[in-house]
Amino acid sequence: MERLFRLSENGTTPGREVVAGLTTFLTMAYIIVVNPQILTAAGIDPGAAFVATCLAAAIGCALMAFLANYPIALAPGMGLNAYFAFSVVGGMHIPWQVALGAVFLSGIIFLIVSLVGFREWLINGIPISLKLGIAAGIGFFLGLIGLENLGLVVDNPATLVGMGSVRATPVLLGCLGFVIIAGMAARNVPGGIVIGILITAALGIPFGLTKLNGIVAMPPSLAPTFLQMDIAGALSLGVAGIVFTFFLVDLLDNAGTLIATTHRAGFMRPDGTVPRLGRALLADSGGAILGAALGTSTTTSYIESASGIQAGGRTGLTALTVGALFLLALFLAPLATSIPAFATAPALIFVSCLMAHSLRDLAWDDMTEYLPAVLGAIAMPFTFSIATGIGIGFIAYVAIKTIAGRPGEVHGAVWLIAALSAAKFALS
């Protein structure tokens, strides 16, 4: 493990990495249930979707561990799965096999631009102000998800969002869980986040809120989705726009997640570049390709990895632990899905508060730098889309710099992403 992951060099231990992996897994284990439910709406067999979800996550985590040695976990991405099921299959009436083919081709394009260094050039060309804004914005987005999962934020037709019942038992337990996590973090208790999650889940047992669904179950068959993607259909002219959308959203989501997590872990260099970025991108693209072959929507880096990083994860051993737990979940699906949302929500909210810390380092004396960053950060939770928030931030950056008479300060990568984002908004 020392040779593979350079634990001493990164100031960590095997035990700390395993605890961090468990923390990340618990905060993203919801995907085991949610992704099959969404893909079932597209007509995909639910049992096969469950197996594909777990296997795609395990393979993606292993790729990240061995290629990039980063504590970043991968799984089928939220948002991309909804676009797959509800927009492409449901709205455009594209067969799910063709949609999987589009995911496969977008992964191939991702792999090509990663191998030639284009994507690394693209991400490293993003100015530090936008990177800090992206990190904070994803934190806000994560906080909104946590508050929604907790039941503290609910839908309100009159005001868009509203406050849930603070007298509800799950909300009270979740708030207590947040205080427990924050208190243990302040005391530098190792594994404080996962301890808080487990304590919160255990407190729900007397109220009937935490129920053990079982322990062991044989995994269903993968045959209904394995290698069922229709690449020829995805190559047709009418699906080209879908392939581009999968590619663009995956690019922006991955860029945002990698920037946010590497900044939180302290990997980002002073100039804003990310070491071993090319290898991380290869892991992302490889995960997307193999995930499509297994039968699931785009596999991508997970922002929930920030919870494991906060728990001390610093190497690929954290990601490998997450992958092993996803494999275990194939046989322990009832147990893996017994952790309720109100128990994991406090961890998401806690991490979101930590990620907002990045705004402190913005160049607050330069309006052309901090305005686009803050605008993009605000847009992410309010549009409920990381990719949309990033696009708005980049467009604003180019526009403000240009009107201020400083277009020469805008990197070519920023011009390109702003143009692609503007085109996507115009065509959506």
C-alpha distance (Angstrom), angle and dihedral (degrees) to the residues before:
residue distance angle dihedral
M1 . . .
E2 3.78 . .
R3 3.81 91.6 .
L4 3.80 94.0 44.0
F5 3.79 100.1 42.9
R6 3.84 105.3 18.5
L7 3.80 92.0 -132.8
S8 3.82 97.1 175.0
E9 3.79 92.1 48.5
N10 3.80 89.2 54.5
G11 3.80 93.4 45.5
T12 3.78 97.0 -117.2
T13 3.80 141.9 111.9
P14 3.83 134.9 -137.0
G15 3.80 91.0 -109.1
R16 3.78 93.2 52.1
E17 3.81 91.4 47.7
V18 3.81 92.2 51.2
V19 3.82 91.6 49.1
A20 3.81 89.2 49.0
G21 3.80 90.4 50.1
L22 3.79 91.0 50.7
T23 3.81 89.6 49.2
T24 3.80 92.6 52.2
F25 3.79 91.7 45.2
L26 3.79 93.3 52.2
T27 3.81 92.2 50.8
M28 3.81 93.4 49.9
A29 3.81 100.4 32.9
Y30 3.80 88.5 101.2
I31 3.81 87.6 79.8
I32 3.80 88.5 71.0
V33 3.80 88.5 67.6
V34 3.80 102.8 26.5
N35 3.81 99.8 49.0
P36 3.82 96.1 54.2
Q37 3.81 89.2 47.0
I38 3.80 91.5 54.1
L39 3.81 94.6 43.4
T40 3.80 90.4 48.7
A41 3.81 86.9 62.7
A42 3.82 86.1 61.7
G43 3.81 90.9 55.3
I44 3.82 97.5 -99.4
D45 3.80 117.7 143.1
P46 3.84 106.4 -99.0
G47 3.81 95.3 -141.0
A48 3.79 92.8 50.7
A49 3.82 90.2 45.2
F50 3.80 89.7 54.1
V51 3.80 92.8 51.9
A52 3.82 92.3 43.2
T53 3.81 90.2 51.6
C54 3.80 93.7 52.5
L55 3.81 95.0 42.9
A56 3.83 94.1 45.6
A57 3.81 90.0 50.9
A58 3.82 92.6 47.4
I59 3.80 93.4 48.9
G60 3.80 93.2 44.7
C61 3.81 92.0 50.2
A62 3.81 90.9 49.2
L63 3.80 91.1 50.9
M64 3.80 90.9 50.9
A65 3.80 91.3 47.2
F66 3.80 97.6 50.6
L67 3.81 101.0 31.6
A68 3.81 101.6 40.9
N69 3.84 105.5 11.3
Y70 3.81 89.9 -136.7
P71 3.84 125.7 145.0
I72 3.80 89.8 -127.0
A73 3.80 120.8 124.9
L74 3.79 125.8 -149.6
A75 3.81 131.9 -151.8
P76 3.82 138.4 145.0
G77 3.80 104.1 -56.0
M78 3.77 125.6 -113.9
G79 3.78 110.6 -125.7
L80 3.78 91.9 26.8
N81 3.81 89.9 63.7
A82 3.80 90.1 49.6
Y83 3.81 90.7 49.7
F84 3.82 88.4 48.8
A85 3.81 95.5 50.2
F86 3.78 105.3 31.7
S87 3.83 105.1 27.6
V88 3.81 104.9 31.2
V89 3.81 102.6 29.6
G90 3.79 100.3 24.1
G91 3.81 101.8 32.3
M92 3.81 101.7 32.0
H93 3.82 94.7 32.0
I94 3.80 91.9 -129.2
P95 3.84 112.9 159.0
W96 3.79 112.0 -107.9
Q97 3.80 90.0 -121.9
V98 3.82 89.8 59.6
A99 3.81 90.3 45.5
L100 3.81 89.1 53.9
G101 3.80 87.4 50.5
A102 3.81 88.9 54.4
V103 3.81 90.0 51.4
F104 3.82 89.5 49.6
L105 3.82 92.7 50.6
S106 3.81 92.6 46.5
G107 3.81 87.3 53.9
I108 3.79 90.6 51.0
I109 3.81 90.5 51.6
F110 3.80 88.5 47.7
L111 3.81 90.1 52.1
I112 3.81 93.2 49.3
V113 3.80 95.3 50.3
S114 3.80 88.8 46.1
L115 3.81 93.6 52.2
V116 3.80 93.4 50.0
G117 3.80 90.9 48.4
F118 3.79 94.1 -116.7
R119 3.79 95.9 122.5
E120 3.80 92.1 46.9
W121 3.81 89.3 51.1
L122 3.78 88.2 48.9
I123 3.80 96.2 52.1
N124 3.82 95.7 39.3
G125 3.80 88.7 51.6
I126 3.80 91.5 63.6
P127 3.84 109.3 105.9
I128 3.78 118.0 -115.3
S129 3.82 92.1 -113.9
L130 3.81 92.5 59.9
K131 3.80 90.4 44.4
L132 3.79 90.6 53.9
G133 3.80 90.3 46.6
I134 3.79 90.6 50.0
A135 3.80 91.2 51.1
A136 3.81 92.0 50.7
G137 3.80 93.1 42.2
I138 3.78 92.6 53.3
G139 3.79 86.9 49.3
F140 3.82 89.8 54.5
F141 3.81 89.5 46.7
L142 3.79 90.3 50.1
G143 3.80 90.2 48.1
L144 3.80 91.7 53.2
I145 3.81 90.3 51.3
G146 3.79 90.1 49.2
L147 3.81 93.4 48.5
E148 3.80 90.2 47.5
N149 3.82 92.7 48.3
L150 3.78 88.5 49.2
G151 3.79 92.2 51.2
L152 3.79 93.6 -122.6
V153 3.83 91.4 114.3
V154 3.80 118.2 45.7
D155 3.78 138.7 171.3
N156 3.80 115.7 -84.3
P157 3.83 119.4 -177.5
A158 3.81 91.9 -156.4
T159 3.79 99.3 48.4
L160 3.84 102.2 18.5
V161 3.81 91.7 -121.0
G162 3.78 131.4 26.6
M163 3.76 142.7 177.6
G164 3.78 120.6 -83.7
S165 3.77 125.0 -139.5
V166 3.79 109.4 -67.1
R167 3.80 88.0 -164.2
A168 3.80 92.5 64.4
T169 3.80 111.3 110.7
P170 3.85 96.0 -129.9
V171 3.80 90.1 52.5
L172 3.80 92.1 49.4
L173 3.81 92.2 47.4
G174 3.79 91.0 47.5
C175 3.80 91.8 50.7
L176 3.79 89.0 49.9
G177 3.80 88.9 49.5
F178 3.81 90.5 53.6
V179 3.81 91.1 52.0
I180 3.82 90.4 48.4
I181 3.81 92.1 50.4
A182 3.81 93.5 45.3
G183 3.80 92.3 46.4
M184 3.80 93.5 50.3
A185 3.80 91.0 45.8
A186 3.80 89.9 52.6
R187 3.80 88.1 52.4
N188 3.83 90.4 47.5
V189 3.81 92.6 -121.1
P190 3.86 108.3 174.3
G191 3.80 111.9 -118.2
G192 3.80 91.2 10.7
I193 3.80 93.1 149.9
V194 3.80 96.0 53.7
I195 3.81 90.8 42.6
G196 3.80 89.1 53.3
I197 3.82 91.4 49.1
L198 3.81 92.5 50.4
I199 3.81 93.6 45.2
T200 3.81 91.1 49.7
A201 3.80 91.8 48.6
A202 3.81 91.2 48.1
L203 3.82 91.4 50.8
G204 3.79 88.1 58.3
I205 3.82 93.6 60.4
P206 3.85 97.3 80.2
F207 3.81 89.5 50.6
G208 3.79 93.5 49.5
L209 3.80 90.8 -115.5
T210 3.81 95.7 115.3
K211 3.77 111.3 53.3
L212 3.77 127.0 178.1
N213 3.79 104.4 -130.3
G214 3.78 93.4 -165.5
I215 3.77 134.8 -73.5
V216 3.79 116.2 -115.6
A217 3.80 130.9 30.4
M218 3.79 130.9 159.9
P219 3.83 112.0 -112.9
P220 3.82 117.0 -107.2
S221 3.80 123.0 -114.2
L222 3.81 119.8 -77.1
A223 3.81 92.6 -158.4
P224 3.85 97.1 100.7
T225 3.82 91.8 64.2
F226 3.82 107.2 19.8
L227 3.84 109.8 118.8
Q228 3.80 90.4 -14.9
M229 3.82 95.2 128.8
D230 3.81 113.5 124.1
I231 3.80 103.6 -137.8
A232 3.81 94.3 170.9
G233 3.80 90.5 54.8
A234 3.80 90.8 47.9
L235 3.80 90.3 53.6
S236 3.80 91.1 61.9
L237 3.79 117.3 111.3
G238 3.79 94.3 -112.8
V239 3.82 93.0 59.6
A240 3.81 97.1 46.3
G241 3.80 91.1 93.0
I242 3.80 90.5 52.6
V243 3.81 91.1 52.4
F244 3.81 89.7 50.1
T245 3.81 91.8 49.1
F246 3.81 92.5 50.8
F247 3.81 88.7 48.9
L248 3.80 95.7 47.2
V249 3.80 96.1 44.8
D250 3.81 91.2 45.3
L251 3.81 89.6 49.3
L252 3.79 94.0 51.2
D253 3.81 95.2 40.9
N254 3.81 92.0 48.5
A255 3.78 92.2 45.5
G256 3.78 90.9 51.0
T257 3.79 94.3 46.5
L258 3.80 94.9 45.6
I259 3.79 91.7 47.5
A260 3.79 93.4 47.4
T261 3.79 97.2 45.0
T262 3.80 97.5 42.0
H263 3.80 89.7 48.4
R264 3.80 90.2 50.7
A265 3.82 91.5 48.2
G266 3.81 91.9 49.5
F267 3.81 94.5 -116.1
M268 3.79 96.6 120.0
R269 3.80 113.8 102.5
P270 3.83 121.2 -126.3
D271 3.82 90.3 -102.1
G272 3.81 91.0 56.0
T273 3.81 97.6 -106.6
V274 3.80 121.3 131.7
P275 3.83 121.8 -132.0
R276 3.82 118.1 -128.9
L277 3.79 88.2 11.4
G278 3.81 92.8 143.1
R279 3.80 91.4 57.4
A280 3.78 91.9 48.0
L281 3.79 89.7 52.0
L282 3.80 91.0 50.5
A283 3.80 88.6 54.0
D284 3.80 90.5 50.8
S285 3.79 94.9 49.0
G286 3.81 92.5 43.4
G287 3.79 90.0 51.3
A288 3.80 91.4 52.0
I289 3.81 92.6 50.5
L290 3.80 95.3 47.4
G291 3.80 92.1 42.4
A292 3.80 91.0 56.6
A293 3.81 89.9 49.4
L294 3.81 89.5 52.9
G295 3.79 92.4 48.2
T296 3.80 110.8 -98.8
S297 3.79 137.8 109.2
T298 3.80 122.5 -97.1
T299 3.81 116.3 -38.0
T300 3.78 111.8 -142.1
S301 3.82 143.5 164.0
Y302 3.79 113.2 -76.1
I303 3.77 123.9 -129.3
E304 3.82 87.4 -150.8
S305 3.81 84.7 76.3
A306 3.81 84.6 82.9
S307 3.82 88.7 74.4
G308 3.81 90.8 58.4
I309 3.79 90.8 45.2
Q310 3.78 89.2 53.1
A311 3.82 87.7 51.0
G312 3.82 88.9 58.2
G313 3.82 105.0 -87.6
R314 3.79 111.8 150.9
T315 3.82 107.4 153.4
G316 3.76 143.7 46.5
L317 3.79 89.7 -90.3
T318 3.80 86.7 78.5
A319 3.80 91.1 54.5
L320 3.79 91.2 44.3
T321 3.81 89.7 53.1
V322 3.80 89.9 52.7
G323 3.80 89.9 50.1
A324 3.81 91.6 50.4
L325 3.81 90.3 51.0
F326 3.81 90.5 52.0
L327 3.81 88.4 53.4
L328 3.80 89.4 48.6
A329 3.79 88.3 50.0
L330 3.81 88.4 64.2
F331 3.79 87.7 71.6
L332 3.79 98.7 26.4
A333 3.77 99.2 45.8
P334 3.83 94.8 135.0
L335 3.81 91.4 51.5
A336 3.81 94.6 42.4
T337 3.79 91.5 54.6
S338 3.81 95.0 48.1
I339 3.82 93.8 87.3
P340 3.83 102.3 95.4
A341 3.78 124.3 -137.2
F342 3.81 93.4 -113.0
A343 3.83 88.5 62.3
T344 3.82 96.6 51.9
A345 3.82 95.5 38.0
P346 3.84 93.8 76.0
A347 3.82 89.8 57.6
L348 3.80 91.3 52.7
I349 3.81 91.6 48.8
F350 3.81 91.8 47.1
V351 3.81 92.8 50.8
S352 3.81 91.1 46.4
C353 3.81 89.7 57.1
L354 3.80 90.2 51.8
M355 3.81 93.1 49.0
A356 3.80 91.8 53.6
H357 3.81 85.4 67.0
S358 3.80 89.4 81.3
L359 3.82 90.9 75.1
R360 3.79 87.6 72.0
D361 3.81 90.1 73.5
L362 3.81 96.3 54.2
A363 3.80 118.7 119.4
W364 3.81 93.3 -106.6
D365 3.80 91.4 177.8
D366 3.84 91.8 62.9
M367 3.79 114.3 67.4
T368 3.81 92.9 -169.0
E369 3.81 88.7 62.0
Y370 3.79 105.7 39.5
L371 3.83 100.0 38.2
P372 3.84 96.2 62.2
A373 3.80 90.8 42.0
V374 3.80 94.0 52.3
L375 3.81 92.6 41.6
G376 3.79 91.3 53.8
A377 3.81 91.2 46.2
I378 3.81 92.0 51.7
A379 3.82 92.5 45.9
M380 3.82 94.9 56.8
P381 3.81 98.5 68.9
F382 3.80 95.2 33.1
T383 3.81 93.2 52.4
F384 3.82 90.1 35.6
S385 3.78 88.5 -133.0
I386 3.80 129.9 105.8
A387 3.80 90.9 -162.6
T388 3.82 93.4 51.7
G389 3.79 92.5 48.9
I390 3.79 91.4 49.6
G391 3.81 90.9 48.8
I392 3.80 92.6 50.7
G393 3.79 90.9 48.8
F394 3.80 93.1 51.2
I395 3.79 94.4 46.5
A396 3.80 90.4 49.1
Y397 3.82 91.0 48.3
V398 3.80 92.8 54.5
A399 3.80 93.9 42.8
I400 3.81 96.0 47.3
K401 3.80 94.0 44.5
T402 3.80 90.6 49.1
I403 3.80 95.8 47.7
A404 3.80 89.3 45.9
G405 3.80 88.1 57.4
R406 3.79 95.1 -112.1
P407 3.84 105.2 106.5
G408 3.80 90.3 135.1
E409 3.82 88.8 71.9
V410 3.82 91.4 63.4
H411 3.82 113.6 97.8
G412 3.79 118.2 -132.6
A413 3.80 90.0 -116.0
V414 3.81 90.5 58.7
W415 3.80 91.6 50.1
L416 3.80 89.7 50.9
I417 3.82 96.5 48.4
A418 3.80 90.9 44.7
A419 3.81 90.6 51.8
L420 3.82 92.8 47.3
S421 3.79 90.9 47.5
A422 3.80 92.3 49.2
A423 3.81 89.5 50.0
K424 3.80 91.2 49.7
F425 3.82 91.9 49.9
A426 3.81 90.9 48.1
L427 3.80 92.9 50.8
S428 3.81 97.6 41.7
